[in-house]
């Protein structure tokens, strides 16, 4: 049976040649591939600096460390989403301060920011969930009034725009993931993006043992601070550099898929909430995520799986209900009702650049068939 799902990681001849050239160079980390990948990402986003690291999680961790955030500090993060947000904050010794989300964009509800603020708050991390930019004007205004850093989670949103500006280069810093996201390095990878010269220098030092390198190699062992080994390999950078050239086309295909889903579902009377696209944003649509009545979500997912259609629940538990953070912060069910309602009803449909029109129509028709059969009198 044909399986329609996320799609395979794309590998072409240009990527193979880049890998072979890297193998022949005998330089496997912090070499020309990293340099070129960093320059390419910075130029694409219109940022002064991009710093390649081994994962998106590492990128957020290093930004927090470079900003001096640690024990006694708090960082505002949304309650829905992947554990990276709470994990990175806790890993530097700070405490995540959770906030609920909007149910149209699944991003931070900026109306709740004042209530989340404490004297210990040092930063806010808006996630551009599923590829839809967060309300950055409101977030930046709030941050400026309270002297907070703004760290953009762009893992879903590489190439998304807010008011004609690429996300990632709007706040104090942003971070990207390349683990099967907008582009893929066929493994793990991430990037710090910033216009702050000192923050860029700090993250470069911290990712490489706190080491101050010099071009002549004479300062190779000069350690300036406690650091980490969080570098990106040259092979992964080589793949990422090639795929960066495909990003606009791949995002355009994802948006076309989203338009097609929208058109089909709009013509049907189905209990589906389609993704919103607010004015003045360009959605990256890494995920096309619908909401359905909670009593139907798991049954619909199983129905589609039986027909060879893979779907995802991104993400099945809100961060404040994950055991380590629930225990750390004494949270309970009901504390963030919209995030908790969202995780019971969301379903991400196949939406990748290689999805064909026939496959998309098959997915949509199966959803129509499910609801026509399950709610028919």
N, C-alpha and C positions, 0 to 999 in steps of 0.2 A: 504494500500500500504506500502510495506517495505521501511523504511527510512534508507539510508546509509549516515552517517554523522560523527561527531567527536568521537562517542563512549561514553559510560557512564563512570563516574568515577569508577574505579575498587575498589571493596571492597571484601575482602575474610575473612576467619575464623581467620587468624593470626591478621589481623587488628582489627577485632571485639574483640578478646581476649585482645589485647593491650589496647583498649579503656576501656574495663570492668575492667582490672587491674588498670588503671589510676583512674577510678571512685572510685574504692575500696580504693585507696591510700589516697583520700581526699586532695591531693596536685595537684592544677590545673594550676599553672604557676611556671616557674623557678625551676622545680624539676628535678628528674632523667631522665624523658623522654627528656626534653630539653638538658640536659647534654649529653645523649647518642646520640641524633640526631646530635648535634653539632660536637661531636667527630667523628661520622661516616662520615659526610660530609667532614670535614677537612682531615681525613685519605684518603677518596676516591680521593679527588682532590690533595692530596699531599701538603696541606697548613698547616701553623702553627695554624691558628685560624679559627673558624667559629662561628658566633654569630647569633642565631635565633631571628627573629622579626616577626611582624604580617603581613608583605607584602613585595613584592619586591620594591614597591615604598618607603616604610619606610626605607628599607635597603639602597637605594641610598641616600635618604635624610640624614640618619645618617652618612654615609660616608662623605658627603659634610660638615656636621656640625663638625665631628671629625677632618677633615682637616683644619678647620677654614675658609672655603670659605663662603663669605657673601657679603654684599653691596659693590659695586665698583668693584667686581670681575666678570670675564667672564669664562664660561665653554664651550668648543667646543663639540657640539652634532650633530648627523646627522639629516637632515631635515625630512627624512622619519622615520616611526616607531610610537610606541605608545607614548602618551602624557607624560608618566612617566618621560622621560628624561628632557623635558623643565619644567615640573611641579616641579620636585625636585629642579632644579636649581633656579627657581623663588621663591620657598618656603623658601630658605635660604637667599633671598634678592639679589642674584647674577643675571646675565643676561645670557641666553643661546646664544651662538654664533653658528649659524647653518652652516652646511657644506653639500654639495651635496654628492651623493652616486655613487658607481660603478653600472653598470647595469648587471654585471655578478654575483656578490655576494650579492648585495643590501647593502653592508657595506660602511663605510666611504671611500671616495676616498682620499687616502693619498697624492696624487699629489696636493691636494687643501689645505693642512694643513698650508703651509707657508702663503697663502693669508688670512687664517682665524685667524692667530695669531695677537694679539694686546698686548700692555704692561699690560693690565688688565687680560690676560689669566692666569688661575691658574691650569686648569685641562682639560683633554680630556676624553670623554666617548665613546669608541668604542663599538657598539652593534654587537653581533654575530648573525646577522639577520637570522631568520628561522632555526638557528642551524649551520650556516656556520661560522667558525672563521674568524674574521677580520685579516688584515695583521699586526700582532702584532710586527714583527721585525721592520718594518718601523715606526710604532706608537711609540714603545719604544725608538727608536733612536731619533725621533723628540722630544719626551718628555724629554729625557735626555739632549739634546742640549739646551732646553729652560726651564729646571727645572720645569716641569709640572708633576702633579699627573696623573696616568692612572687608570681610574675606568672602569672595564669591565662590560658591561651589558650582563649577561649570562642567562637571563630569558628564551631565546629560546634554550639554548645551554648547558644544564646540561649534562655532559658526552662527549661533543665535545672536540677534541684535535687539537692543533696547534703544529706541529713539535714534536710530541710525548709527549706533555705536556698538561694537562687538562686546558682549559680556566677557568678563575676565579682566578687562582693562579699565573698568569703571571705578571699582572700589580701591581700597588700599592694596589689595592683592587678590588674585584669583588662582584656582587650581583646576587642572584637567586630569582626566584619567584616559588611558589608551588601552584599557583591558576590555576589548570588544565594544567600544563606545563609538563616537562619531568617526574616528579612525581607530585602527587597531595595529599594534606593533607585533601581533601574533604572540602575545605573551603579556607580561605586566609592564606598565610604564606610566609616568605621570609628568606633570609640568607645573612649576610655579610661574605665575605671570604677574608682573608688577611694573609700575612706573617709578618706584622708590629705589634710588641707587643703593642706599645702605641696606635695605631689606634684601635686595638681590644679592649683594655681597655676602650678607650673613647666611642666606640659604645656600649659596655656593660653598662657603666654608663648612657649614654644618653637614652637608651631604657627603663630604669627603674628609671625615675624621677631624674637622676643624683645621685642616691643613692649608697653609699659605704656600701655594705653588708659585714658582717663577719660571719664565720661559726657558731659562738656561738649565733648569733642573737643580740648581744649587740649594734651593730652599724646600726641597721635597719633604723633608722630615720636620719642618718648622710648624709645630702645632700651636695654634693661637687660642683655642678654646676646646672644651669637650665637644666632640662631634660624633658622627655616625657614618656608617657605610651604606648609603642610600643612592648610589649612582645608577644611572641607566647604562646598559651595555651598548656598545657600538653597533652590534647587530640589530638590536631593537630600534635604535635611533635611525639606522639606515632604512629600515622598513617604514618607520614613521615619516621620515623625510619624503619618501616616494608617495605615501598615502596622503600626505598633506596636499599634494597636488590634485587629489581626487575629491577633497572634502566638499567643495561647493557643488559639484555634480551629485555626489551622494546625498547631500542635504536636500538638493532640489528634488531628487527622486523620492526621498522620504516625504517631502511636502506634497508631491503629486499623489502619492499613495494616500496620505491623510485627506486630501481633497476628494479623492475617489470614494473612500470610506464615508466621508461626510455626506456626499451626494446620494449614495445608496441608502444610508440610514435615514436621511432627511425625508426621503420619499416613502418611508414606511412608518406605520404607527406602532413603534416598539418602545418598551420601557428602558431606553438607553439614553444616558447622558453622554453626549459627545465631547471631546476636548474643546475647551474655549481657546480662542485666539483674540486677546485684547488688542485695542488700537495701539499703534506705534511700536509693535514688536514683530520680529521675524522669528518664528518658532523653528527650532531645529528638528523637532519630531523624532528624537532618538526612539521614543516610544509613543505609539498611538494607544492611549489608555482610555477606555470607556468605564462608566459606572452603570451597573445594573442592580436591580433589587437584590438585597443581601440573600434572600431566600433562594435566588436563582443562580448566584455567581458560581458556586462550586459545581452545581449540576450542569450549567452551561459549559464550564471548563472541561468537565468529563465528557460531555456530549461532543465537543469539538475534538478532544483527544481521540475518541473512538473513530473519528473520521480523518485521522492523520493530521490534525491541525494543532500545532503547539502554541500555547498561550502562556503568559507569565503573570504572577501576582507580585507587583513591585511597589511596596514590600509588604509581606504578610503580617508583620508585627511593628507597631509603632515603637520608636526608640525608648520611650519612657516606660514601656512594658517589658523590655528585655531584662532578664533577671539581674544582671550586674547593676544596671542603672536604676531599676525599680528599687533595689535594695539600698543603693547609694543615696538616693534622693527621696525615698519613702513615697514614691508615686503609687497610684492605684488606678484601676479601671474607672473611667469617667472623668479623669482629670483634664483630658484634652479630647472632648467629644467628637469634634470634626475629624481629627486624625483617626480616631477609633472607628467612626462610621465609615470613613473612606477605605480603610484596609479590609473591610468586610464586603465591599461592593466593587472594587476596582478589578479590571482585567485588561492586560496589555495584549493587543493583537499583533500578528506578524506585520512588521513594517521595516523592511531593510532594502537597501538599494537594488538587490537582485530579485526582489519580489515581482513576479509577472502579473499582468492584468488578469489572466485566467486564474492564477492562484488567489489574488485579492478577491475576485468575484466569488470564488469557491468559499473563502472564509466568510464573506458577507452573507452569502446565501445560506450557509449553514446556521448562522446566527438567526437569520430570519426564520428559517425552518424550525429552529428550536422554539422560538417564542410563539410562532403560529400554532405549533403542536401543543406546547405546554400551557398556554393560556386560552386555548380555544374552548368554547363552551361544550 
